[in-house]
Amino acid sequence: MDNKKISICYDREADVMYMSFQDVEAEAEELDEGIFARYNPSDQSLVGFTIINFSMKFDQAPKDIQIPLKVSA
């Protein structure tokens, strides 16, 4: 099994949360309002997420976010 590190960074001033599985240039796809999945353009693997207005989305009770993932053959 390949050990991968997950990096989570919160920019309080911009209210943006970044979660990354790989440090690569990525293409983003908006899954829901302000929620983006980031993909490696070379193989379309998921490399992270970006959530804009993070505190507004998660300031109350926890919410479920269903994230459709691309599956490569």
Protein Blocks (a to p, Z undefined) as FASTA:
>chain_A
ZZddddddddfklopacddfbdcddddddfbghiacdddfklopafbdcdehklmmmmmc
cddddddddddZZ
